[in-house]
């Protein structure tokens, strides 16, 4: 067998290994939620902390709303961290959410640099139109939410919403290992399967005083 065959095979396997290298570190995005129907704009932040297949997402919006969850990417499971009337719950959910199959990605020849990332451009097509997307191949797309089938980690772009869109742009990235405590719910959280949590909320609604 020719020697060049082994060289080609080694190169291909090396590239595959690099492409699949897990991400350990943290990312910080600026968010802008635009409601075109109500003519409303809300700014916010998205923090992503990753330990290989364990990922924590923290959304903090300027109107006080927040959303926190801990995901196990390989097992397709997550814990949604919820506070209701001073009570804290870590709700166990099977992550069956899939990216909208209508999203199509068309790579372009445009290139730029954002922070320390060499970024390429793609055009994302969906039912309401098209928007440009900057992405980097340095980190896998599945660490981001909503555009997991992108050619690489989304760095700057928009995600369509029911009433408008959510714009995002990467501001910081840190290669230091996040504290393991971020991936373990605090003792104040009561861990419940989704069914038990829904039963609890129904009980609370039925016992709430009527106006």
N, C-alpha and C positions, 0 to 999 in steps of 0.2 A: 504493500500500500504506500503511495507516495508520501514523502515526509511533509509536504505542504498541507496534506489533508489534516494531519495532527495539529499543525499550526492554526489552521482555520477553525478546527473544532475547539481548540483551547481558547482562541480569541472569542468565539461565540459563547462559550460557557462562562468566560470571565465577564463579558458584557451582561449576560443574564444575571450573574451573581450580583453585579454592581447595581443593576436596575431594580433588583428585588431586595436590596439592602434595607432593613427596617430603619425607621426614623426614631431617634431618641433625642428629645429636646422640647422646646416650646416655640409657639408662633403667636404673634399678636397682630390682629387685623383691625383697621378702622371700618366701621359699618355706617351706611346711610340707608335707612328704610324710607322709601318714597311711596306715599299713597296718592295716586293720581286722581282717584275719585273724590276723596275728601280734601285734596290739596294740602297734605300734611307731610312733614319731613321730620324724622327722628334719627338722631345720631347715636352711635353706640360702639361697643368693642366686642370682639370675639377673641378669647384666649384658648389656644389648643395646647394641651400637654400630652406628650406621647412617650410611652415606654414600649416600643415594638408594637404589639397588638393591643395594648391597653392604652386607651385615649380618653382624656377628659376634655369636655367642651364647656366653657363658661361664656354665656352671653350676658352683657350688661348694657342696657339701653338708658338713654338720658331721661326717659319718662318714668324710671324706677323699675321697669319690668326686667326680670332676669330669668335665665334658664340655665340649669346645670345638669350635666349627665355624665356618666362614666360608661364607656363602651368597651366590650371585648370583641374586636373585629373578627377574629377567627371563629369564635363561637356564635357570632351574630346575636349577642345579648347585650343589654344595657340596663343601667340603674338610673332612673330619672329622680333627681333630688328635688323634693317638693316641700314647701312650707305652707300650711293652712291654719290660720288662727293660732299661731304659736306652736303648732305641732309639726314635727318633721318626719317625712317619709322618704324611704329609698325604694322606689317601685320597680320591681323586676319585670322587664319587658323583653319579649323576643323581637329582635330587630329584623322585621320583615320588609322595612321600607326599601324601595328600589327607586333608582333615579328614573325620572320621566323618560320613557323610551322615545319620545318625540325629539329629545335633544340630539342634535347631530353636530359633530365637530369637523371642521375643515381647516387643516393646517395651512398657514401662509408662509411666505419666505421672510417675514419681518422678524427682527431680533432686537433685543434691548437688554439692559441690565437694571435690576432692581435689588437694592441692598447688595449682598454678595452672590446673588443668583444670576446666572445667564438665562434669560427668559426668551421664549419663542411665543409667537402669536398664533391663535386659531380663531376662527369665526364660529360662534355657537348659534345654531339655528333652532328655533322653537316655534310654536304655533303663532305667537304674537309678533315675530320678527327675528332679527339677527343682532347680536352684540359681539364686540371683540373681546377676547380673553387672552391675558398674558399668563403663561404657565412655565414651570421649571421641571425638568426631568430629574432633578437632584433628589426630589422627595416624591413618593407615590401619591397619586390623586386621592386614594381612599382615606387619607387622613383629613381631607376637607369634607364639608357637608354640602350635599346638593349637586355636586358636579364630580361624582366619584368615577365617572367614565371618561374624564378629561385625559388628554395625552400626558399630563403631569400635574403636579400640585398647582391649583389655581392661585395666582399671585394678585391679579387685578382684573375686575370684571363686574358683571351683574348677574343676579339670579331673578327670574320673573316670579312675582307673587300674585295672589288673587286680585289685588287692587293696584299693583304697580310693579316695583322691583326693589331688590336689596343690592346696593352697590357695596363692594368690598375692596380693600387694598391692604396688602401686607406692609406692616410698619416695622416689625422687629422679628428676629429669630435668634434663638439661643440654643447652642448645642450641649449645654450642661444638662445632666440627668435630673429630671424633676423629682421632688421628694415623693417617696412611695406613699406617703399619707394622702396625697391628692387622689389616689386611686382606691382608697378605702373610706367608705362613709364614716363620718364622725359618730360617736356613740349616741348622740342625740337623735339620730335617724332610726326610725323603726322600719326594718326591711319587710316588705310585703310583696307577694305576687300581685300582678295586675288585677286579677279577679277579686281578691280580698280587698284591695284598695277601692275598687269600684263599689263593692258592697258597703264599705265604710262610708263613702261619700253619699250613697243613697240613704243610708241610715241617718246621716247628719242632715240631709235635706228634708227627710220626713219628720224629724223632730224639731226643725227650725220653727220659731214662732211665726205665725201668719199675720200679715198686716191687716 
